[in-house]
Amino acid sequence: MENIVQLAKNTSDASTMTGGQSARKVSCTSCCMRNLCIAAGTEDSFLPEIDKLVVHWHPMARGRHIFREGDEFKQPFVVRSGAVKTYQTLENGEEQITGFMLPGDVFGLEGLAALQHANGAIALETSSVCAIPLQNLFKINVEARVAERQVLMLLSESMLRKDSHAMMLAMNKAHERISAFLLDISDRLHRRGLAAHDFSLPMSRSDIGRFLGMSQETVSRAFAKLIRDKLIESNGRNIKLVNPGTLGKLSGYKLDSSFLKSA
C-alpha cells in the first residue's frame, strides 16, 4: 500500500500525460460517454470538479500505443470513443490479445500490482481515451460518493470481462467461441445504448483468433458456419445478428430480456 500511496504522490499533475500525449480541453459535461464513465449519476453542479480529475487525451490514430509492456503505471484509462486492444508478447514473440476495450471500458489497471504495465495497449481505430491519474482517484473517494460508486462499477465490469474471456476459451468448438464473442460485443454495445444487433467489429479476424486461441483460418471457418446456419450476416467486419437467441443457446451466453426484446 505504501508503494501505491507514494506512486499517487509522484504522479504528474492532470496537465501532463505519458506517451507524448498532451491533455485536451474536453468537458465531461458535453461528453456523449458521460453516463458510462465516472461522471455517471453525478449532479451537474459537481461535473466541473470531475473535469479537474480527468485528463482527456488527443484522438489517436489506429496503431498508436497508449502504453507499452513494461511502462511505469501512472493511471488507468477509459475509452471515450473508438476501440483499444490490450496484449502481451509471449516468449516466442507472438502477440496474445488479452482484451478489446469499447467506449466506457476501463483498462490499464493490471499495472497497479507491480507498478508497471504487464500489457501493452494499442488503438484499433481512431480513438480517444481519458486518464484518471492515481492521485485523482483518491480525491474522487473523498469528494463524490456517486463518482466513487461509479469507479467501483467500472472496475467490476473490467473483472467481468476477464470472466467472460475465460468462459470463451473453455468452449470446445470454434463456432461456439465466436458466438459467445459476438454476443459479448453486442451485449456491451447494448448496455451503452449503441447499435447492438448490426455493428462493425473494430478488430481483425487475426486479432479475434489471438484473443480466442484460434488460427485466423479457424476463425474464418467459424464465421462461415454461423452464416450458413443463418445465425449471422457478415460483410467484411460488418456483422448483423440474425438470431441472437439461438446464438445464446449455442454458446451458453446469458442474455437479459431487454437485449432480446431490442433485437
C-alpha positions in Angstrom: 0.0 0.0 0.0 2.9 2.4 0.7 4.1 2.0 -2.8 0.7 2.9 -4.2 0.4 5.9 -2.0 3.9 7.0 -3.0 3.1 6.5 -6.6 0.0 8.7 -6.2 2.1 11.4 -4.7 4.6 11.2 -7.5 2.1 11.0 -10.4 2.4 14.1 -12.5 -0.5 16.5 -12.4 -3.5 16.3 -14.6 -2.0 18.5 -17.3 0.9 16.1 -18.1 0.5 12.9 -19.9 2.6 9.8 -20.7 3.5 8.5 -24.2 3.9 12.0 -25.6 0.2 12.8 -25.5 -0.9 16.1 -24.2 -4.1 17.0 -22.4 -7.0 18.2 -24.4 -9.7 20.6 -23.3 -12.8 18.3 -23.4 -15.6 18.7 -20.9 -17.2 15.8 -19.1 -20.4 17.9 -19.3 -20.5 17.7 -23.1 -19.1 14.2 -23.5 -21.5 11.7 -25.0 -20.0 9.0 -22.9 -20.5 10.7 -19.6 -23.3 8.3 -18.5 -20.8 5.4 -18.9 -17.8 6.9 -17.1 -17.1 8.1 -13.6 -19.4 11.1 -14.2 -22.5 8.8 -14.4 -25.1 9.8 -12.0 -23.2 12.9 -10.8 -25.1 16.1 -10.3 -24.4 18.7 -12.9 -23.1 21.1 -10.2 -20.3 18.6 -9.5 -19.2 18.0 -13.1 -16.7 20.8 -13.1 -14.9 19.1 -10.1 -14.9 15.8 -12.1 -13.4 17.7 -15.1 -10.5 18.6 -12.8 -9.8 15.0 -12.0 -9.9 13.5 -15.5 -7.4 14.1 -18.3 -8.6 13.9 -21.8 -6.1 12.8 -24.5 -6.0 14.0 -28.1 -7.5 11.5 -30.5 -5.0 8.8 -31.5 -4.6 7.1 -34.9 -5.1 3.4 -35.5 -2.0 1.5 -34.3 -0.9 4.1 -31.8 0.3 2.9 -28.4 -1.4 4.2 -25.3 1.2 2.4 -23.2 3.7 -0.5 -23.8 4.6 -3.6 -21.8 6.9 -2.6 -19.0 5.9 1.1 -18.9 5.6 2.6 -15.5 2.0 2.5 -14.2 0.7 6.1 -13.7 -3.1 5.9 -14.3 -5.9 3.7 -15.5 -7.7 4.8 -18.7 -11.3 4.8 -20.0 -12.2 4.6 -23.7 -14.2 7.6 -24.8 -14.5 6.8 -28.5 -13.2 4.1 -30.8 -11.7 0.9 -29.6 -8.5 -0.4 -27.9 -6.8 -3.8 -27.7 -4.6 -4.9 -24.9 -1.9 -7.6 -25.5 1.1 -9.5 -24.1 4.1 -10.7 -26.0 4.8 -14.4 -25.5 8.2 -15.9 -25.1 8.2 -17.0 -28.8 7.5 -13.4 -29.8 3.8 -13.9 -30.7 1.2 -11.4 -29.6 -1.6 -12.7 -27.3 -4.6 -10.4 -27.2 -5.9 -10.0 -23.7 -8.9 -7.8 -24.3 -10.8 -5.5 -26.5 -12.0 -2.2 -25.0 -15.1 -0.4 -26.2 -16.4 3.1 -25.2 -16.8 3.2 -21.4 -14.4 0.4 -20.7 -11.6 0.8 -18.1 -8.2 -0.6 -18.9 -4.6 -0.4 -17.7 -5.3 -1.4 -14.1 -3.2 -4.6 -14.4 -0.2 -2.3 -14.0 -1.2 -1.4 -10.4 0.1 -4.6 -8.8 3.7 -4.2 -9.8 3.5 -0.5 -10.6 4.3 -1.3 -14.2 2.2 -2.4 -17.1 2.2 -6.2 -17.9 0.1 -5.4 -21.0 0.5 -3.1 -23.9 -2.5 -1.1 -25.3 -3.0 -0.1 -28.9 -5.8 1.9 -30.6 -7.7 -0.4 -33.1 -9.1 2.6 -34.9 -9.0 6.4 -34.4 -9.7 6.5 -30.7 -9.9 8.9 -27.7 -9.2 7.9 -24.2 -9.4 9.6 -20.8 -6.9 9.1 -18.0 -7.6 9.2 -14.3 -4.2 9.8 -12.5 -4.0 7.7 -9.4 -3.8 10.7 -7.1 -7.1 11.9 -8.5 -8.8 8.5 -7.8 -8.1 9.1 -4.1 -9.7 12.6 -4.5 -12.8 11.1 -6.1 -13.2 8.9 -3.0 -13.2 11.9 -0.8 -15.2 14.4 -2.8 -18.0 12.4 -4.5 -19.7 9.3 -3.3 -21.6 8.9 -6.6 -18.3 9.0 -8.5 -16.8 6.6 -6.1 -19.5 4.1 -6.7 -19.2 4.5 -10.4 -15.4 3.9 -10.3 -16.1 0.6 -8.4 -18.8 -0.3 -11.1 -16.2 0.3 -13.9 -13.7 -1.9 -12.0 -16.3 -4.6 -11.6 -17.1 -4.6 -15.3 -13.4 -5.0 -16.1 -13.3 -8.1 -13.9 -16.5 -9.5 -15.6 -14.8 -9.1 -19.0 -12.0 -11.4 -17.8 -14.5 -14.0 -16.6 -16.3 -13.8 -20.0 -13.0 -14.3 -21.8 -12.2 -17.4 -19.7 -15.6 -18.8 -20.5 -15.0 -18.4 -24.2 -11.6 -20.1 -24.0 -13.2 -23.1 -22.2 -15.5 -23.8 -25.1 -14.5 -26.7 -27.3 -15.9 -25.7 -30.6 -14.8 -22.7 -32.7 -18.2 -21.6 -33.7 -19.3 -21.6 -30.0 -16.4 -19.3 -29.1 -17.2 -17.0 -32.0 -20.9 -17.0 -31.0 -20.1 -16.1 -27.4 -17.6 -13.4 -28.6 -20.1 -11.7 -30.9 -22.8 -11.8 -28.2 -20.3 -10.3 -25.7 -19.5 -7.4 -28.0 -23.2 -7.0 -28.8 -24.3 -7.1 -25.2 -21.7 -4.5 -24.2 -22.8 -2.2 -27.0 -26.4 -2.7 -25.9 -25.6 -1.7 -22.3 -24.1 1.5 -23.7 -27.1 2.4 -25.7 -25.3 1.8 -29.0 -26.4 -0.3 -32.0 -26.1 -3.8 -30.7 -27.5 -6.1 -33.4 -26.0 -4.5 -36.5 -22.5 -3.3 -35.9 -18.9 -3.1 -37.2 -16.1 -5.0 -35.5 -13.1 -2.8 -34.9 -10.7 -5.8 -34.7 -9.4 -8.1 -37.5 -10.1 -11.8 -37.8 -6.5 -12.3 -36.9 -6.9 -10.4 -33.7 -10.0 -12.3 -32.8 -8.0 -15.5 -33.3 -5.3 -14.3 -31.0 -7.9 -13.4 -28.4 -9.8 -16.8 -28.6 -6.8 -19.1 -29.0 -7.5 -20.0 -32.7 -5.9 -19.5 -36.0 -7.2 -16.9 -38.4 -8.4 -19.8 -40.8 -10.4 -21.4 -37.9 -12.0 -18.1 -37.1 -13.0 -17.6 -40.8 -14.5 -21.1 -40.9 -16.4 -20.5 -37.7 -17.9 -17.3 -39.2 -18.8 -19.1 -42.4 -20.6 -21.8 -40.4 -22.7 -19.2 -38.5 -23.5 -17.5 -41.8 -24.6 -20.8 -43.4 -26.7 -21.6 -40.4 -28.4 -18.2 -40.8 -27.4 -17.0 -37.3 -25.5 -14.0 -38.5 -24.9 -12.0 -41.7 -21.4 -10.7 -42.4 -20.0 -8.2 -44.9 -16.3 -7.8 -44.0 -16.2 -6.5 -40.5 -19.9 -5.5 -40.5 -22.0 -8.0 -38.5 -25.7 -8.5 -38.2 -27.1 -10.8 -35.5 -30.0 -12.6 -37.2 -30.9 -14.9 -34.3 -29.2 -13.8 -31.1 -31.4 -16.2 -29.0 -30.1 -19.2 -30.9 -26.5 -17.9 -30.6 -27.1 -17.7 -26.9 -28.3 -21.3 -26.6 -25.4 -22.4 -28.8 -22.7 -20.7 -26.7 -24.4 -20.7 -23.3 -24.0 -16.9 -23.2 -26.7 -15.5 -20.9 -28.7 -12.7 -22.4 -31.1 -10.5 -20.5 -34.7 -10.0 -21.7 -34.1 -6.3 -22.6 -31.4 -7.4 -25.0 -33.6 -9.9 -26.7 -36.5 -7.5 -26.9 -34.3 -5.0 -28.7 -33.4 -7.5 -31.5 
